[in-house]
Amino acid sequence: VPLNVYKAMLPLVWLNLVSVVYSRGDMVLLKFLEVPRADIGYYGVAYRIMELVLLLAAPVGLILFRRFRLDDSKVAFSLLQILKPAGVAVTIGLFILGICVVFGQYVIVLAFGEAFSPAAALLNVLAVSLVFALANGVLFQAALAFGMECWLAFGATFAALVSVSANLFWVPRHGVVASAWITVATEFVVGV
């Protein structure tokens, strides 16, 4: 395999690694920081609902990548071409946030049982991160399509450092609620 293939892959491999750290490192840290197991369970349940939404959005991201990539008018790195779907993603995120606030308790109880009903409050916080995460999905695909992997890797590394540092500082004081808000802040950082 030619060396240039490895050079091209390195930012993508690093990007995947740090993305896992900033998106799931909190669960490892919650266990490490000796947060009560029940609270970790509530957080995990709320996070699963959020992951389901992101999983359902993934095919749209792939379609957008193709659209961005096939657009030959590189001059039209068109901000409008990117901001329009990102705005739609923010709108969808706000809609899902509203659904979670109104129906989150029912969804948690229906999917996981009454014992996990305390997870609804965490779901409401994590749903705020969807507003940013869905838009970040659009921005991520655009950046990949326009060959900006190194910038993505840098941004994701910074987000991972913010997430881990904030979790280490705030979780011992405020538990899973802090971790949920740190998830929101991390998604915001990723988008910036």
N, C-alpha and C positions, 0 to 999 in steps of 0.2 A: 504494500500500500504506500503510495507516494506521501512524502512528508507534508505536503501542502494540504492533504486530506485531514491529517491529524491537527494541523494548525487551524483549519476551518472548524473542526469539531470541538476543539478545546473550549471556546466560549460557550457553546451550547451545552456541553457536559457540565461545565461550571455553573451555568445558569440553572440547569435542572437541580443540581445539588443544593445551591443556596435557596432555590425556590421551595424545596422540601423543608429546609431549615426554617425559613420564615413562615411557612404556612402550617407546618406540623410540629415544629420544635417545641411549641408551647405544651403539648401533651407530655413530652418527655420531661420538660422542666417541671410541670405540675407534680409529676411523680417524684422527681428528684427533690423538690422543695417541700415534700411531705404534706401536700394539700390533702385534706380528707378524701378518701376514696369515693364517697358518695358524691361529693362536689365534682370530682374528676368525671364521674359517670354522667352527671347532669351536663357538664360542659361537652363531653363527647357526643351525647345525644343531640344537643343543639347544633354542634358542629356538623354532624351527619346530615341534618336538614340543609344546612348551608352548602355542603359538598354536593348534595343532590341537585340543587339549583345550578351550581357551577358545572356539574357533569352534563346537565341538559343544555347548557349554553355552549359547550365545547364544539359541537358540530357547526354552530353559527360562526364561531371563531375560525374554523377551517375554511369555511366558505368565504369569509372576509379576507383571509390570507390569500386565497386564490385570486380574488377580485383585485386586491392591492397589487399582487405580484404580476398579474396579466396586464395591468394598466401600463402601457408603454410610455405614457406621458410623464416621465420622471420629474419633469418641470412641475407637473401638477402633483408633486408630493403633496398635492392639494390638501391643504388643511381642512377644507370643507369635506373632502372625500373621507377624511378620518374623523372629523368632529361630528358629522351627521350620525354615523352609526354609534359613536361614543355617547352622544346625547340620547339616542334611543336606548342604549344600554343603561344610562343613568335613570331614565324614566322608568324602565322596567324594574330596576333596582328599587326605586322609590315605591313602585306599585307593590312589589314583593314585601318591602318593609311594612307597608300598610296592612297587607294581608297577615303578616306575622304578628303585628300588634293586635289585630282584631281576632284572628283565628289561631294564633300560635299555640295557645294552651290546648285547644281542641286537637290540633294536629299532633302535638307531642303525646297526649293521652291516647289518641287513636292509634298512633304508630308504635308507641313504646309502653303504654300502660300508665295508670294513675300514679304509680310509684315515681315516675320521672316527671311529673308535672312541674316541679321546681325548675326544670330546664327551660321552661317557657320564658322566664325573665332573661336568661342568657341568650335565648334565640332572638329576642327583641334587640339586644345589643349587637349580636353577630349579624343580624339582618342589615344593620346600618353599614357594615363592611361590604355587603353585596352591592350597594350603590357604587362604591369605588371599584370593587373587584370585577364587576361586569364591564365597566368602562375600561379598566386596565386590560381586560381580555382583548378588547378592540385595539388598544394602543400597543399591546404586546404583538399582536398579529401584524400590525402595520410596521412596527419596528423590525420584525423579522423579515417581512417582505422587502423592506428597503435596505436590508443589509446592515442593520444597526445592532448586531448581536453583542458586540463589546459594550455598548452603552447599556443594553439590557442587563448584561452580567454585572456591570458596575452598580447599577441601580438596585438589582436584586441583592447583591452583596451588602450594600448599605442598609437595605431593608432588613436583611437577616441580622445584622449587627444591632440595629435599633430594636428589633423584636426580642432578641435574646437578652440584651442589656436591660430593656424595660421590664421584661418578665422576671429577671433575677432581682431587680430592685423592688417592683411593685407587688408581685404575687405573694411574697411572705407577709406583706401588710394587709392586702385586700383580697387575696385568693383568686378564684376563678373569674370573678367580676372584673378584676384588673386585667386578667389575660384576655377576656373578651374585648375590652376597650383597647387593649394593645393591638389586637387583631385589626380593629377598625383603623387605628393610627398607622399600622404597618401598611395596610392597603392604600391609605392616603399617600404615604411616603413612596410606595411603589409607583403611583400615578404621577407623582411630581418628578 
